């Protein structure tokens, strides 16, 4: 398996990595600012959660209509254009006087565009790296995301104490612009991986092909459902601790970083292959403590420990790639990303709705219990799956 250091000697890896880092930083600072702005304006846990995680809900539309472009559009132009779109819309959200409805509409637009971006980015990463390089490469991206979130949420929390949320949104727009320039200048002009024009019909056909395999279906469900429900818990940080949400988000990002290092580098292959279910159980279990409405210090510890479980995603993605033809890698990874983010939006909506009628702490507990139940059900279904290898379908 390639070392982390050797990945940066791979052509195009560094600009793709830096462009994603700038985009993650923008999403972190901008999301916290937007969630805080909406909560200060409306006092609603549901609307605050939707403002931060609502873009995920639009991912299902992108996965339905746009995802065929992940392998059929030139990666450099597409990724740069997506970052520019994010910069423009985020700057627009900083305008004074916008209603909560207008802000949520803009958020959903970004989610629709983001569904295509995930497929293009991860498909390009799979193309840039060797076959055994994808797992450490994705692990490094996840580690970067964790570090950026730790820094971004801590910085965002400090900025929100000093300046307005709208100023933070303008900073996020500038970071999106930096991402677009990095991608446009640093990536080569690669052709699309698959011939043909992007279309809704092509998206539907490939989605059906990927979904037709039972092992892939179980892998997708494992990637989407437990993760999405636990992100519903995270979406309530702002309403659980309005003055310390940045601290909770930073601690969760620290735990995610530890989980990615463990799954991506420390676990031997034989152990890693069996680690998905234990990590998913760890992902949800600490949130059961929130039923007792713990103080900030204990809540931060629970968030940190739980987020180690996000390392399960690397294990599951490795399995997904082993079950998928190379020419469909971008679409398959885009479907994973879009479905995961969609379920995160569903989890945020569910958790926010429960919090409206109970409390943020009790909603976290209930959603975490649902995540545990789903994980155990999927593990039972996987054990019943026949071990005989299934034929890999043709991309035609």
N, C-alpha and C positions, 0 to 999 in steps of 0.2 A: 504494500500500500504506500503511495507517495507521501512524503512528509509535507507538513504545512509550508515549510520554507520553499520546497521545490515548486509548489503551485504558483508562487509569485514569479517564477522564471518561465512559466508557460505564457506564450504570447496571448494577449487580450484578457488574461485573467485579472490583472491588476486594475485596468480601467473599469471592467465590469464590476469588480469588487468595490472600488471607490465610488462609482456611480450609485450602486445600491446602498452604500453607507450614507451618502448624502441624502438619498431618498428616505431611508429609515429615520435619519435624524429629523428631517422635515416632518415626517408623519408623527413622530413622537412629540416634538414640541407643538406642532399644530393641533394634534389630537387632544392633548391635555388642555391647551388653550381654548379649543372649541368646546370641550366638555365643561370646562369651568365657566365659560361665557354663557352657555345654555342653562347650566344649573343656577347661576346667579340671576339669570333673567326669569326663569320659570319655576325654580324650586322643585322640579320634577326629576326623580331618579330615573324614570323611564326615558324621558327626552335627553337627559344627560348621557345615559348609556348609549342611546341611539346615535347621538351626535358623534361619539367617539368610535363606535363599532358599526354604525349604520351602513358605511360603504360595503361592508361584508355582505349585507343582504342583497345588494345589486349584483354580486358575483354570480348568482344563479342565472341572471339574464345574460351576462357575458359568456358564461359556460354554455348557454343554450344557443346563442346567435353568433358570437364572435370568435370562439376558441379555435376554429379551423385556421384562423390567421396565425396561430402560434408557430406553425410549420410552413406557412405559405406566404409570409411577408418577410422582407429583408430585416434582420434583427436590429442593425444599428439605427436605421431610420425610425423604426417602430418604437424602440425604447426611448430614443431622444424625444420623439413627438409626444409620447405619453408623459414624460417628465415635464415638458413644456405645458401640456394641458393641466397638469396638477398645479404648476406654478401660477397659471392664469386664474384658475378657479379658486385657489387658496387666497390669492390676493383679493379676489372679488368678495370672499367671505369676510374680509377685514373691513369692508365698507360699513359705516355706521347706519343704523336704522333698519337693518335687515331683520325680518321676523324669524322666529324659530322655524317656521315652515319653509322659508326660503333657504335657510342654512341647511336644513335636512335634505332639501331637494338637491342642492349643490353636492352634499356629501354622497348621495346616492349616485349622482353622475360620476363622481370620482371612482366609486366602487365598480361601476359598469366598465369604465376604461381599464381599471386595475386588473380585471379578470384576464384580459388579453395580455397584459404586461407580465403576469406571473408565468404564463406558458412560454412566452418569448424568452424571458430571462433564464428560466431553468432549462429550457431546451437548448439555448446557446451554451450554457455551462456544461451540459452533457456533451455537446459537440466539441467544445474547446478542450476538455479534459479527456484523458484515456478512460477506458471502461472501469478500471479499478480506482480512478481518481475522483469519481463523482461523490462518493460518500465523504471522504475527507474534505473535498471542495465545498459540499453543502454544509458539512459540519463547521467549516471555517466561516461561511456566510452566516450561519446561525449564531456562532460565537460573536461575530461582529455585530449582529443585530442585538444580542444581549448587552454587549458593552455600550453600544450606541444608546440603547434604551436606558441603561443605568445612568449614563451621562446626561442623556436628553431629558429624562424625567426629573433628575436632580436639578439640572440647569433650568428646565421649564418651570419647576416649582419656585425656584429662586426668582426667575424673571417675572412670574405672575405676582410675586410679592412686591416687585419694584415697578413694573409697568403694566399696561392694560393687556387683556387677552388679544385685542386686535393688533397690537404691536407685535406680539408673539406670532400671530398668523402671518404678518408681513415677513418676519424672519424665516418662517417655514417656506414661504413662497420663494425667497432668495435661495434657500437650500435646494429646492426643487430645480431652480434655474441652473445652479451649479452642477447638479446631477446631469441635466440635459447636455450641458457643455462637455462634461467629462466623457459621457458616452459617445457623443458625436465626434469628438476629436480623438478619442482613444481606441475605439473599435474599428476594425476593418470592415469594408463593404462586402460582407458575405452574402451569397445568394440564399434564397429560401431553401429549407431542407426538403420540401415536397413541392412538386409541380401542381399547378392548378390555382384557380382563384378562390379566395376565402368566400364562404357562403354559409348561410344558416343550414342548408341541406347537407353540406359537407361536414359541418359541425355535428349535426344529429347522427349522421351515418357513423362517424368515428366514435362518438360517445356510445352509441349502441354496440359497436364492435368491442370497445374496451369493457363495457359493462356486461358483455355476454359470458365472460369467464367467471365462474364462482370464486376461485381464489382471488381474482382481482377485485371482485365485488366486496368480499370480506375485508380485503386490505384497504379499499377506499373507505368503507364504513368505519374501520378502526382509526383511520386518519382523520375522519371528519367529526364523528359524534362525541366521543369522550372529550376531545380537545375543545370542541365548540362549546360544550356545556360548562367546562371549567373557565373558559374565557368569559362566559356569562357572570361567573363569580367576580372576575377581575373588573368587569364593566361597572361594578357597584362600588369600587374603591372611592370614587369621588363623593358619592352620597353617604358611604360609611364613615369616611374621615375627610370631610371637605377641606380641612386645612393641612392635611398630611397625605393626600392621595399620591403626590409625587414620590414620597418615601415608599409607599406600598408598591407602586409600579417599579421603582428602582430595585427593590428587594426581589420582586418576582423576576425581573430581568437577570439579576445575579444568579438566582436559582436555575433559570433556563440556561445560562452560560455554563454552569457546572454540569448540568445534564447533557449538554451537547458535547462537552469535552469528554465526559465519561463514556457516552455511547459512541462517539466518533473516533476516539483514540485509545481509551483505556481498556475497554472490554474486549477480550479475545473473540474472534469470529463465532466460535461455537456458543459462547455465553451470550453474545449480542443477539444471535438469532432467536433466543428464547426470552429476551429481556422486555419485549414490547408490553406484555400484559402486566408484569410487576411494575413497570414504570408508569403505566396508565392508572394503576391502582394508587400509586404514590401521588399522582397528579391531583386526585380528587380528595383523598382521605383527610389531609390537614384542614380542609375547609369545613369539615364537620364541627371543628372546634368553634367556629363562628356562631354556632347556636347559643354559646355562652356570652356572646358579645365581648370578646377579649379586648384588653387595652392595646394601644398602638404597638408596643414592643412585642407582645405575643402574636398579634396579628401579622406583624412584619416577619416574624420567624416562620409562621405557618405559610405565608405567601412564598417565602424563599424555598422552604423544603418542598412544597407542592410543585413548584415550577421546575424542579429537577426532573420531574416526570415528563416534561415536554421532549426530553431526549428520545422518547419512544418514536417520535416522528421520523428520526433518521433511520431507525431499524425498519420501520414500515416502508419508507421510501426505497430503501435498498431492495426489499422484497418486490415492490412494485416494478422497479426497473428490471429485475430478473424475469418478470412475467410479461414484459412489453417489448414489441419489436422496436429496433432503433429508430426507424423512420417515423414512428409515432411517439417518440419520447417527449417532444415538446407538448403535444396535445395531452398526453397522459399526465405529465407533470402539471400542466395548466389546469386539467380537470381536478387533480388533487388539490392544487392551490385554491381554485375557485370554490370547490366544494367545502374545503376546510374553512375558508373565510366566510362563506355563506352561512355555515353552521355556527360560526362565531357570532355573526349578526343575529341568527335565530336565538343563540344562547343569551346574548345581551338583551334581546327583546323579551325573552321568557323571564330572565332574572329580574329585569326592570319592572315587568308587569307584576310579578309576585311581590317585589319590594313595595309597589304602590299600595298593596292591600295588607302587607304584613310589616316587614322592616328589612333594610338591606342585609342585616346579619342573618335573619331567618331565611331570606331568599337564597343567600349563598349556601346555607346548609342544605336546603332542599334540592338545589340544582346540582350540588356536589354529590348528593346521594343518587340522583338520577344518572350522573356520569359513572358512578361505581356500578350501578345495575346494568348499564349498557355494556361496559367493559366485560363484566362477567358473562353476559349473554353472548357476546361476540367470541370470547375465549371458548365457551362451550361449543358454539357452532364450528369454530376452527378445529377443535379436537375431533369432531365428527367427520370432518372433511377427509376424503380419501387421499392417500399419499401418492397414488399413481400419478406420474406427470401427465399433464394435459397438453395437447398440441397447441402451439402458438399460432393464432390466426394470421392470415395474410393481411397486409395493409390494403389490398385492393378491394 
